[in-house]
Amino acid sequence: YFNSLPENILESNFKNISIKLPNNNSYLSYATLMLENNIPHSLTYYDKNNNPKLNIIYTKFIFESP
């Protein structure tokens, strides 16, 4: 998400970030990262018809910079 090209970002605000996935795949078209207090809460992948296909919920998130 942080390294996404600007043209692939569909939406970005304080609560979520949506990006278009590469390869124009009809099964996985875009993904949305939901944030709570600026910490990732869940990641959902959608198909081209906006149907959720995969949802990942983070119970513990650790960010370590290199």
Contacts in CASP RR format, 6 or more apart in sequence:
PFRMAT RR
TARGET T0000
AUTHOR 0000-0000-0000
METHOD contacts of the structure
MODEL  1
YFNSLPENILESNFKNISIKLPNNNSYLSYATLMLENNIPHSLTYYDKNN
NPKLNIIYTKFIFESP
1 17 0 8 1.000
1 19 0 8 1.000
1 33 0 8 1.000
4 19 0 8 1.000
8 19 0 8 1.000
8 20 0 8 1.000
8 22 0 8 1.000
9 17 0 8 1.000
9 18 0 8 1.000
9 19 0 8 1.000
9 20 0 8 1.000
10 18 0 8 1.000
10 19 0 8 1.000
10 20 0 8 1.000
10 30 0 8 1.000
11 17 0 8 1.000
11 18 0 8 1.000
11 32 0 8 1.000
12 18 0 8 1.000
14 35 0 8 1.000
14 38 0 8 1.000
15 34 0 8 1.000
15 35 0 8 1.000
16 32 0 8 1.000
16 33 0 8 1.000
16 34 0 8 1.000
16 35 0 8 1.000
17 32 0 8 1.000
17 33 0 8 1.000
17 35 0 8 1.000
18 30 0 8 1.000
18 31 0 8 1.000
18 32 0 8 1.000
18 33 0 8 1.000
19 30 0 8 1.000
19 31 0 8 1.000
20 29 0 8 1.000
20 30 0 8 1.000
21 28 0 8 1.000
21 29 0 8 1.000
21 30 0 8 1.000
21 31 0 8 1.000
21 45 0 8 1.000
26 47 0 8 1.000
26 48 0 8 1.000
27 47 0 8 1.000
27 53 0 8 1.000
28 45 0 8 1.000
28 46 0 8 1.000
28 47 0 8 1.000
28 53 0 8 1.000
28 54 0 8 1.000
29 46 0 8 1.000
29 47 0 8 1.000
29 48 0 8 1.000
30 45 0 8 1.000
30 46 0 8 1.000
31 43 0 8 1.000
31 44 0 8 1.000
31 45 0 8 1.000
31 46 0 8 1.000
32 43 0 8 1.000
32 44 0 8 1.000
32 46 0 8 1.000
33 40 0 8 1.000
33 42 0 8 1.000
33 43 0 8 1.000
34 40 0 8 1.000
34 41 0 8 1.000
34 42 0 8 1.000
34 43 0 8 1.000
34 44 0 8 1.000
35 41 0 8 1.000
39 61 0 8 1.000
40 58 0 8 1.000
40 61 0 8 1.000
41 57 0 8 1.000
41 58 0 8 1.000
42 55 0 8 1.000
42 56 0 8 1.000
42 57 0 8 1.000
42 58 0 8 1.000
43 55 0 8 1.000
43 56 0 8 1.000
43 58 0 8 1.000
44 52 0 8 1.000
44 54 0 8 1.000
44 55 0 8 1.000
44 56 0 8 1.000
45 52 0 8 1.000
45 53 0 8 1.000
45 54 0 8 1.000
45 55 0 8 1.000
46 52 0 8 1.000
46 53 0 8 1.000
47 53 0 8 1.000
END
